[in-house]
Amino acid sequence: MAEKNKYFVVTKKAVPEVLLKVVEAKRLLESEKVMTVQEATAAVGISRSSFYKYKDDIFPFYDNSKGKTVTFVTIMDDVQGLLSDLLHIVADYKANILTIHQSIPVNGVATLTLSVEVRADTEDVSRMVEEIEGMEGIHSVKILARE
């Protein structure tokens, strides 16, 4: 029986450099800054065979996510207004909030699970997560699922 595709969400620092270069070559081709695969691969410093080997297997997180649900969990301080500020960021990126679940804080720290719908007008989800991670009082943000 053939193994089904498995998908993983990993941070950029965990991705091998060749795969990041494939993503960059694809971006160059899509932006029409270069016209051929040969030009794109030369510009980023990989072989055409590496490009073709991986091109269908790696995408930036926000690619193909329109109309999808993204669920992430955040560990955050129990500080008045922090949840409101976090939700304001989600609203700024035009993601539609589907569910919110915050645990009862223990020792001044709470867990927030948030599911958002990525709509056609939603801006870059990975940037949204980075902005939330950078907030004072946020300990961590982990993407649990993308459906």
N, C-alpha and C positions, 0 to 999 in steps of 0.2 A: 504494500500500500504506500503510495507516495506521501511524503511528509507535506503537510499544509505549510504555507508561508507563515512565518512568525514575524511579528513586528516588535520593535523595541524603540523606546524614546530614550535617547541618551543626550548628555550635554555635549557641546561642541568640543570640549577638551578631551573627550573620550573617543572621538572619531579620528581614524587614521588620516594623515595628511593627504594621501592620494584621493580619498573620498571627498574631502573638502575641495580639492582641486577639480574634481569632476563636477561638483555643484557649481563652482565658479565658471567652469567652461560652459555648462548649460545656461547659466545666467547671461554670459556673453552672447551666446547664440540667440537666446530669446530677446535680448535687447537690440539685436542686429548691429552691435558694435563690430562684430566679425561675421563673415558670411559662410565660412566653412568650418567643419570640425577640425581640419588641419590647423587653421588659424587659431581657433579657440584653444586647442590643446598645446600649441606652441606658446601661446600667450601665458598659460598658467603653468607650463613646465611638466606636462605629462605626455605619455604616448597615446596615440589614437587607440591602441588596443586596450589600454587601461580605461579610457573613456567608454568604449563600447562594452567592456566587461561589466562596468558598474553603473552605467547611465540610467538603467531602469530600476536600480535598487536603492538609490539615495535621493532624497528630496528635502529641501528645507522644511522645517516643521509646518510652516503656514501654507505650503503648497497643497493643493487638493483638499483643503480643510473647510472650504465654504459649505455651509449647510450641515456641518458636523457638530457634534457635542464634544467639548473638551472638559475633562474633570481634573481638578488639581486639589491637593491638600496643602494647607499652609499652617505652619506652627508659628503662633504669634503671641506677643505679650497681651495681657488683659489690661489694656489701657483705653480709657474713654476716648472715643472718636477714631480709633485705629481701624475698626471694621468699616466705618463710614468712609474713611479715606481710601481704603482698599477698593470698596465698591465704586467709588468715584473714578478711580483709575479704569476699572472695567467699563464703566459708562463712557469715559473719554475715548476708549478704543472701539466703542460701538458694538461690544459683545452683548448678547442678550442673556441675562441671568436666568437660568432655569431652576436651579436648586441651591439653597444655602443651608448648611448644617454646621453650627458651632457647638463644640462640646462645652461643658461646664468647666471653667478654668480651674486648674489644679496648680498650686504653688505659683500663681500669677501667670500661667501659660495656658493657652487654649488651642485647640485644633479646629481649623475651619476647612470644611470640604465644600467646594464650589464647582458647580457645573454650569458652563456657559455655551450658548449656541454661537457658532461663528457664522455670521451672515455675510451677504455679498458686500456690505459696506464696512465690515469689521476690518480694523487695521491689523498690522502685524502682531499675531498672538505671542510670538516669542519675545518681542519687545515689551509687550504688556507684562509678561511673566517676569522679565528682567527688571522692569520698573517696580513691580510689587516686591521682588526680592531685595531691592535697594532701599525700601522703606525702613525707617527707624522703628524698631519693635517687631520686625518680621525676622524670625529665626531661619526659616527655610520654606521653599516652595517646591513641590514635586508634582509633576504631571502624572496622574494615575492612568488616564485613558483618553483615547481619541476615537470616537465612534462615528 
